[in-house]
């Protein structure tokens, strides 16, 4: 019994020491890992928009994306003068064959894709994993609403990408993330570019007084017509009275 108690105490001490060591290691490595992750993230942003010197997360409120997709954010890429050169959106599609597919999409100010990169995925090596090869380059120059073509299924549609052979599910997951990213970027572009009220149409402005005069004119005509009808009614009543008097 004493031996069992001693062994239990030793195991508890060893466990406590190992847990303390692991906690200490985590405290030391956590900020380093976070710093490395941020550096990698910034490098990916730069890769999407080579003409940008720095990036800022845009605060535009975005609508809910399609089911199965989460847009993590849209980042404005700016040059050294602080002028926007494009946007980068990061999206996660949960419909990959191996689970989540994390995609970064660069978009210029006209809404055309500059570059796409799959930063994280768990797809099958040799099949879906090809989404991280040169296959991904076919998105460049396309716009939103890209379709996935399999054996020529997209027909004459030029806004398309060819599916990875044997990995249509992966191809559709990546494309879904890209389409939602471009849509989010377009909303941000539209929001940041506008908001000013449209200039008043001079033809419409000049027509409004006429419409008002016409309305007044119609009112005058109505009043005149009403007065004319009342006079006619009075004459008719008077004539009827005369007729009735003559008859008596």
Secondary structure, DSSP 8 states (H G I E B T S, - for coil): -HHHHHHHHHHHHHHHHHHHHHHHHHHHHHHHHHHHHHHHHHHHHHHH-TT-SEEEE---------TTEEEEEEEEEE-TTS-EEEEEEEEEEEEETTEEEEEEEEEETTS-EEEEEEEE----TTTGGGGGSGGGGGGTT--SS-EEESTTTTTT-SSEEE--TT-HHHHHHHHHHHHHHHHHHHHHHHHHH--S-----HHHHHHHHHHHHHHHHHHHHHHHHHHHHHHHHHHHHHHHHHHHHHH-
